Amino acid sequence: MHILLGLAAVALVAYFLWRATSGRGTAAAAALQPSGRGLAFLANGQLWLRGANGEPAPLQSTYAQEAADRRERTRERHSWKQGTSFGIAAGGGMRSFESADAPFLVTSAVFQGDGSLLYFQKDAAIGGLFRHDAATGHEQRLLLKPGLDLSGLALSPDGSQLAASSRHSDGIANIALMQPDGAVMREVTGGDTVDSSPCWIPGSPKHLLFQSAGLARNEGGYIVAEGPASIQRLEMDTGTVVPILDDPRFDYLRPRVCPQGNLHFVRRPHEAPQASWSATLLDSLLFPFRLLRAVFHYLNFFSMMYSRKPLTSANGPAREADLKQLVLQGRRIDAEKALRAGASSHGVPSLVPANWELVRLDPQGREDVLARHVASFDIAPDGTLLHSNGRGVFVLDRQGTPRLALTQALVSDLVAAHA
């Protein structure tokens, strides 16, 4: 009896704590609604929009839907091959006829002055720049090119130029400039580096900030490590690159300049690759077993080819991608592990640790840490600052007080709209 009473008391306390936490979140969200602030964000490779005083909704891309329809027609056209030798892959399993037309994923977006949205989406073979018209809701295809991979879209203050990070197949990424319709694209940085997150400086149309990290390669030319990310300034008149923030202990990410001229960025400790003797020893011990597995798949292929029967029944359907893993600011995050760790900001579970800090640097060199657990942020043209911890989106008011705007799973990027 005493045990039952104790359990009832614990349940009652837990209920009131939940109500109190829920009430605080509801009050914070309600306090944000009168601002009429719209925003966009990326979650799981999909672009979401939240209009003024509205609920977030995924943007439905006409082109992406057409790609999905093509993928379905391909699957139906090749369905007769299932269970035959035509459907056998080299490893002995069943071949998937959908991989040649993978789903499109959005990598970046930016608002235009009229509220329309420019965004880039791609699959493994082709990438394109699109425009979502705010007045009609129609999608306009601006640029489509095989192998094109853009991210970090940034529109100049006057709306005449679009900056982006253009990634190549060898791992290099350069800053590129183009017109907002995707015409006349040219790269303005070079080198064996990853240049990303371009940022225009208000009042300085010939200067551009970006983050840059050097690449380390082995004798075969393969990338083995990426150096600490620094913030650089490109002087477009001369092509000169000037370092602004550079420290081997930290990564300086996603530079943004507010209308008052203050530089904002995410600072986090740099994780240098460590040589692991245990991993080398484990690879040596597992080598015979991996060799036997390769021989097994080789024999399994011939068994499927000639008898249409596998040596094992464990082939099954193709495995889906592991959505527990995501990449935030170039670093792979185990979302499930992060949530189990229990870290949170303002009551919302966080996917990144507290040492991911949003920092403001004024022209006199004074630093202020505005928020912690920051995976992404953006600044609206009127100076309003939004940031996310990967699970929630917050707005900082003029006093620096955070207010909860919304919660969403796996938020990887934020885009602030015009007021």
C-alpha positions as CSV (number, residue, x, y, z in Angstrom):
1,M,0.0,0.0,0.0
2,H,2.8,2.4,0.9
3,I,4.5,1.6,-2.3
4,L,1.4,2.4,-4.3
5,L,1.0,5.7,-2.5
6,G,4.6,6.6,-3.2
7,L,4.2,5.9,-6.9
8,A,1.1,8.0,-7.0
9,A,2.9,10.9,-5.4
10,V,5.8,10.6,-7.8
11,A,3.4,10.5,-10.8
12,L,1.5,13.6,-9.5
13,V,4.8,15.6,-9.1
14,A,5.9,14.6,-12.6
15,Y,2.5,15.7,-14.0
16,F,2.7,19.1,-12.5
17,L,6.4,19.5,-13.6
18,W,5.3,18.6,-17.1
19,R,2.4,21.1,-17.0
20,A,4.8,23.8,-15.8
21,T,7.3,23.2,-18.5
22,S,4.6,22.9,-21.2
23,G,3.1,26.2,-20.0
24,R,6.5,28.0,-20.2
25,G,7.0,26.8,-23.8
26,T,3.4,27.8,-24.8
27,A,3.8,31.2,-23.2
28,A,7.1,31.8,-25.0
29,A,5.7,30.8,-28.4
30,A,2.6,32.9,-27.8
31,A,4.8,35.9,-27.0
32,L,6.6,35.5,-30.3
33,Q,3.4,35.3,-32.5
34,P,2.5,39.1,-32.4
35,S,5.9,39.9,-34.0
36,G,4.6,38.6,-37.4
37,R,8.1,37.2,-38.2
38,G,8.3,34.6,-41.0
39,L,11.2,32.2,-41.3
40,A,12.4,29.2,-43.2
41,F,14.5,26.3,-42.0
42,L,16.0,23.0,-43.3
43,A,15.1,19.7,-41.5
44,N,16.1,16.3,-42.9
45,G,17.0,17.8,-46.3
46,Q,13.5,19.3,-46.6
47,L,12.7,23.0,-46.7
48,W,10.0,24.3,-44.3
49,L,8.3,27.7,-44.3
50,R,6.6,29.5,-41.5
51,G,4.6,32.6,-42.6
52,A,3.7,35.5,-40.3
53,N,1.8,34.1,-37.3
54,G,1.5,30.7,-39.0
55,E,2.5,27.1,-38.5
56,P,5.5,25.6,-40.3
57,A,4.8,23.6,-43.4
58,P,7.1,21.8,-45.9
59,L,7.6,23.5,-49.2
60,Q,6.3,21.2,-52.0
61,S,8.7,21.4,-54.9
62,T,7.1,20.6,-58.3
63,Y,10.4,19.5,-59.7
64,A,11.1,17.2,-56.8
65,Q,7.6,15.7,-57.2
66,E,8.3,15.1,-60.9
67,A,11.6,13.3,-59.9
68,A,9.7,11.1,-57.5
69,D,7.2,10.3,-60.2
70,R,10.0,9.3,-62.6
71,R,11.5,7.1,-59.9
72,E,8.2,5.3,-59.4
73,R,7.8,4.8,-63.1
74,T,11.3,3.4,-63.3
75,R,10.5,1.0,-60.4
76,E,7.4,-0.2,-62.2
77,R,9.2,-0.6,-65.5
78,H,11.8,-2.8,-64.0
79,S,9.6,-4.7,-61.6
80,W,9.6,-7.7,-63.9
81,K,13.3,-8.1,-63.2
82,Q,12.7,-8.8,-59.5
83,G,13.6,-12.5,-58.8
84,T,15.5,-12.9,-62.0
85,S,19.2,-12.8,-62.8
86,F,18.7,-9.3,-64.2
87,G,17.9,-8.1,-60.6
88,I,21.1,-9.5,-59.1
89,A,23.7,-7.0,-57.9
90,A,27.5,-7.7,-58.0
91,G,27.5,-8.4,-54.3
92,G,25.0,-11.1,-54.6
93,G,22.0,-9.1,-53.3
94,M,19.1,-7.7,-55.2
95,R,19.7,-4.6,-57.3
96,S,17.7,-1.4,-56.6
97,F,16.5,0.4,-59.7
98,E,15.7,3.5,-57.8
99,S,19.2,4.6,-56.8
100,A,19.8,6.3,-60.2
101,D,17.1,8.8,-59.4
102,A,17.5,9.5,-55.7
103,P,15.2,12.0,-53.9
104,F,16.1,15.7,-54.1
105,L,17.5,17.3,-51.0
106,V,17.5,21.1,-50.3
107,T,20.9,22.4,-49.2
108,S,20.3,26.1,-48.7
109,A,17.8,28.9,-49.1
110,V,17.6,32.7,-48.9
111,F,14.7,35.2,-48.9
112,Q,14.4,38.0,-51.5
113,G,13.1,41.4,-50.7
114,D,9.5,40.6,-51.9
115,G,9.3,37.6,-49.7
116,S,10.1,35.1,-52.5
117,L,12.5,32.3,-51.6
118,L,15.5,31.2,-53.6
119,Y,16.7,27.6,-52.8
120,F,19.0,25.0,-54.1
121,Q,18.2,21.3,-54.2
122,K,20.1,18.3,-55.6
123,D,20.4,14.6,-55.9
124,A,23.5,12.5,-56.6
125,A,23.6,13.5,-60.3
126,I,22.1,16.9,-60.8
127,G,21.5,20.2,-58.9
128,G,19.3,23.2,-59.5
129,L,18.5,26.7,-58.3
130,F,14.8,27.4,-57.8
131,R,12.5,30.3,-56.8
132,H,9.3,30.0,-54.8
133,D,7.2,33.1,-55.7
134,A,5.6,34.6,-52.7
135,A,2.7,36.1,-54.6
136,T,1.6,33.0,-56.6
137,G,3.2,30.1,-54.7
138,H,4.6,28.8,-58.0
139,E,8.0,27.3,-58.4
140,Q,10.4,28.7,-61.1
141,R,13.4,26.7,-62.3
142,L,16.3,29.1,-62.6
143,L,19.4,26.8,-63.1
144,L,19.8,23.1,-63.6
145,K,23.1,21.5,-64.2
146,P,24.7,18.0,-63.7
147,G,27.1,17.8,-60.9
148,L,26.2,21.2,-59.5
149,D,26.4,21.4,-55.8
150,L,25.7,24.8,-54.1
151,S,25.2,25.7,-50.5
152,G,25.3,28.8,-48.3
153,L,23.2,31.0,-50.5
154,A,23.6,34.7,-49.6
155,L,21.9,37.6,-51.4
156,S,23.6,41.0,-51.5
157,P,21.8,43.9,-49.7
158,D,20.7,45.4,-53.0
159,G,19.6,42.1,-54.3
160,S,21.8,42.2,-57.4
161,Q,24.2,39.4,-56.7
162,L,23.9,35.9,-55.2
163,A,26.9,34.3,-53.4
164,A,27.2,30.6,-52.7
165,S,29.7,27.9,-51.9
166,S,30.3,25.6,-54.9
167,R,31.6,22.2,-54.0
168,H,33.5,20.0,-56.4
169,S,33.9,16.2,-56.6
170,D,37.4,16.3,-55.2
171,G,36.2,17.8,-51.9
172,I,37.2,21.4,-52.7
173,A,34.6,24.2,-52.3
174,N,35.0,27.7,-53.6
175,I,32.9,30.9,-53.2
176,A,30.9,31.6,-56.4
177,L,29.0,34.7,-57.5
178,M,26.1,34.8,-59.8
179,Q,23.0,36.8,-60.7
180,P,19.9,36.0,-58.7
181,D,18.5,34.1,-61.7
182,G,21.6,31.8,-61.7
183,A,23.2,33.5,-64.8
184,V,26.9,34.3,-65.1
185,M,28.3,32.2,-62.3
186,R,32.0,32.6,-61.6
187,E,34.2,31.4,-58.7
188,V,36.1,34.1,-56.8
189,T,38.2,31.9,-54.4
190,G,40.5,29.0,-55.0
191,G,42.9,26.6,-53.4
192,D,42.8,23.2,-51.7
193,T,40.2,24.5,-49.1
194,V,36.6,24.3,-48.2
195,D,35.2,27.8,-48.5
196,S,31.6,28.2,-47.4
197,S,29.0,30.4,-45.7
198,P,29.5,33.6,-47.7
199,C,28.3,36.8,-46.0
200,W,27.8,40.3,-47.5
201,I,28.9,43.2,-45.4
202,P,26.3,46.1,-45.2
203,G,27.7,49.2,-46.7
204,S,30.7,47.4,-48.3
205,P,29.5,45.8,-51.6
206,K,33.0,44.9,-52.7
207,H,33.8,43.0,-49.5
208,L,32.6,39.4,-48.7
209,L,33.2,37.3,-45.6
210,F,33.3,33.6,-45.6
211,Q,34.5,30.6,-43.6
212,S,37.5,28.6,-44.8
213,A,39.2,25.4,-43.8
214,G,42.3,23.8,-45.4
215,L,42.3,20.2,-46.5
216,A,45.0,17.6,-45.7
217,R,45.5,14.8,-48.2
218,N,47.6,11.6,-48.2
219,E,50.0,10.4,-50.9
220,G,47.1,9.2,-53.0
221,G,45.3,12.5,-53.0
222,Y,42.6,11.4,-50.6
223,I,41.3,13.8,-47.9
224,V,42.4,12.6,-44.5
225,A,41.6,15.7,-42.4
226,E,40.1,19.1,-42.5
227,G,41.8,22.0,-40.6
228,P,40.2,24.5,-38.2
229,A,37.7,26.8,-39.9
230,S,38.6,30.5,-40.0
231,I,36.8,33.6,-41.1
232,Q,38.3,35.4,-44.1
233,R,37.4,38.6,-46.0
234,L,37.5,38.7,-49.7
235,E,38.3,42.1,-51.3
236,M,36.7,41.6,-54.7
237,D,38.5,44.6,-56.4
238,T,41.9,43.1,-55.9
239,G,41.1,39.4,-55.2
240,T,42.9,39.7,-51.9
241,V,41.9,37.4,-49.0
242,V,42.5,38.8,-45.5
243,P,42.1,36.7,-42.3
244,I,39.7,38.1,-39.8
245,L,39.5,35.3,-37.1
246,D,41.9,32.4,-37.1
247,D,42.7,30.1,-34.1
248,P,43.9,26.5,-34.3
249,R,41.9,25.7,-31.1
250,F,38.5,26.7,-32.6
251,D,36.3,26.6,-35.6
252,Y,34.7,29.9,-36.5
253,L,31.6,29.3,-38.5
254,R,28.8,31.0,-40.4
255,P,29.9,34.7,-40.3
256,R,27.0,37.2,-40.4
257,V,27.2,41.0,-40.0
258,C,24.2,42.9,-38.5
259,P,23.0,46.3,-39.7
260,Q,25.0,47.9,-36.8
261,G,28.2,46.5,-38.2
262,N,28.8,43.8,-35.5
263,L,30.2,40.4,-36.6
264,H,28.3,37.4,-35.4
265,F,29.6,33.8,-35.7
266,V,29.4,30.3,-34.2
267,R,32.5,29.3,-32.2
268,R,33.2,25.7,-31.2
269,P,36.3,23.7,-30.2
270,H,38.1,22.3,-33.2
271,E,38.3,18.5,-33.2
272,A,41.6,17.4,-34.8
273,P,41.8,13.8,-36.1
274,Q,43.5,11.4,-33.6
275,A,45.4,8.4,-34.7
276,S,43.9,5.3,-33.0
277,W,46.1,2.3,-32.3
278,S,43.1,0.4,-31.1
279,A,41.3,0.9,-34.5
280,T,44.5,-0.3,-36.4
281,L,44.7,-3.4,-34.1
282,L,41.0,-4.1,-34.6
283,D,41.3,-3.9,-38.4
284,S,44.2,-6.3,-38.3
285,L,42.3,-8.8,-36.2
286,L,39.2,-8.6,-38.4
287,F,41.0,-8.9,-41.7
288,P,40.6,-12.7,-42.0
289,F,36.9,-12.4,-41.3
290,R,36.4,-9.6,-43.8
291,L,38.3,-11.7,-46.4
292,L,36.0,-14.6,-45.8
293,R,32.9,-12.4,-46.1
294,A,34.2,-11.1,-49.5
295,V,34.7,-14.7,-50.7
296,F,31.2,-15.6,-49.4
297,H,29.6,-12.7,-51.4
298,Y,31.6,-13.8,-54.5
299,L,30.2,-17.3,-54.3
300,N,26.7,-16.0,-53.4
301,F,26.7,-14.0,-56.6
302,F,27.3,-17.1,-58.8
303,S,24.6,-19.0,-56.8
304,M,22.1,-16.3,-57.5
305,M,23.1,-16.1,-61.2
306,Y,22.8,-19.8,-62.0
307,S,20.3,-21.2,-59.6
308,R,18.5,-18.0,-58.6
309,K,18.8,-19.1,-55.0
310,P,21.0,-17.2,-52.5
311,L,23.4,-19.0,-50.1
312,T,21.6,-17.2,-47.3
313,S,18.1,-15.7,-47.0
314,A,19.3,-12.6,-45.2
315,N,19.5,-10.4,-48.3
316,G,16.2,-8.7,-47.8
317,P,15.3,-5.3,-49.2
318,A,17.8,-2.4,-49.6
319,R,18.5,-0.7,-46.3
320,E,17.3,2.9,-45.8
321,A,19.6,5.7,-44.7
322,D,20.2,6.0,-41.0
323,L,18.4,9.1,-40.1
324,K,19.9,9.1,-36.6
325,Q,23.1,10.6,-38.2
326,L,23.1,14.1,-39.5
327,V,25.7,16.7,-40.4
328,L,25.6,20.1,-38.6
329,Q,28.1,22.7,-39.7
330,G,30.3,20.1,-41.3
331,R,30.4,17.8,-38.3
332,R,28.6,14.5,-38.1
333,I,26.2,14.4,-35.1
334,D,24.6,11.3,-33.6
335,A,21.2,12.7,-32.9
336,E,20.1,9.8,-30.7
337,K,23.2,9.9,-28.6
338,A,22.9,13.7,-28.2
339,L,19.3,13.5,-27.0
340,R,20.2,10.7,-24.5
341,A,22.9,13.0,-23.1
342,G,20.1,15.3,-21.8
343,A,21.7,18.6,-22.9
344,S,19.1,21.3,-23.5
345,S,18.7,25.0,-24.0
346,H,15.8,26.9,-22.5
347,G,14.0,23.6,-21.9
348,V,14.4,22.3,-25.5
349,P,16.6,19.2,-26.0
350,S,19.8,20.2,-27.9
351,L,21.7,18.3,-30.6
352,V,24.9,20.2,-30.0
353,P,26.9,20.8,-26.8
354,A,27.1,24.0,-24.8
355,N,30.5,24.9,-26.3
356,W,28.9,25.7,-29.6
357,E,28.5,29.4,-28.9
358,L,26.9,32.3,-30.8
359,V,29.4,35.2,-30.4
360,R,29.0,38.9,-31.2
361,L,32.2,40.9,-32.0
362,D,31.8,44.6,-32.3
363,P,34.1,46.9,-34.3
364,Q,36.1,47.7,-31.2
365,G,37.0,44.0,-30.7
366,R,34.7,43.3,-27.7
367,E,33.2,39.9,-27.6
368,D,29.8,38.8,-26.2
369,V,28.4,35.3,-26.0
370,L,24.8,35.6,-26.9
371,A,23.7,32.0,-26.7
372,R,25.0,28.4,-26.3
373,H,24.0,25.1,-27.8
374,V,23.9,26.9,-31.2
375,A,23.8,24.7,-34.3
376,S,22.7,27.5,-36.7
377,F,21.6,31.1,-36.8
378,D,20.7,33.9,-39.1
379,I,20.1,37.7,-38.9
380,A,17.1,39.4,-40.6
381,P,17.7,42.7,-42.4
382,D,16.2,44.6,-39.5
383,G,18.7,43.0,-37.1
384,T,16.4,40.4,-35.5
385,L,18.5,37.3,-34.6
386,L,17.3,33.7,-34.8
387,H,19.2,30.7,-33.7
388,S,18.6,26.9,-33.3
389,N,20.0,24.1,-31.2
390,G,18.9,21.5,-33.7
391,R,15.5,20.9,-32.1
392,G,14.1,24.3,-31.4
393,V,14.2,27.8,-33.0
394,F,14.6,30.8,-30.8
395,V,14.3,34.6,-31.4
396,L,16.5,37.0,-29.4
397,D,14.7,40.3,-28.6
398,R,16.4,43.7,-28.2
399,Q,17.2,42.9,-24.6
400,G,18.8,39.6,-25.6
401,T,16.0,37.5,-24.1
402,P,15.4,34.3,-26.1
403,R,11.8,33.4,-27.0
404,L,10.8,30.0,-28.4
405,A,9.5,30.2,-31.9
406,L,8.9,26.6,-32.8
407,T,10.2,23.1,-32.2
408,Q,11.1,20.6,-35.0
409,A,13.2,17.5,-35.3
410,L,16.7,17.8,-36.8
411,V,16.8,21.5,-37.8
412,S,20.1,22.0,-39.7
413,D,19.8,25.5,-41.1
414,L,17.9,28.7,-40.5
415,V,16.8,31.5,-42.9
416,A,15.4,34.7,-41.5
417,A,12.7,36.5,-43.5
418,H,12.3,40.2,-44.0
419,A,10.0,41.8,-41.4
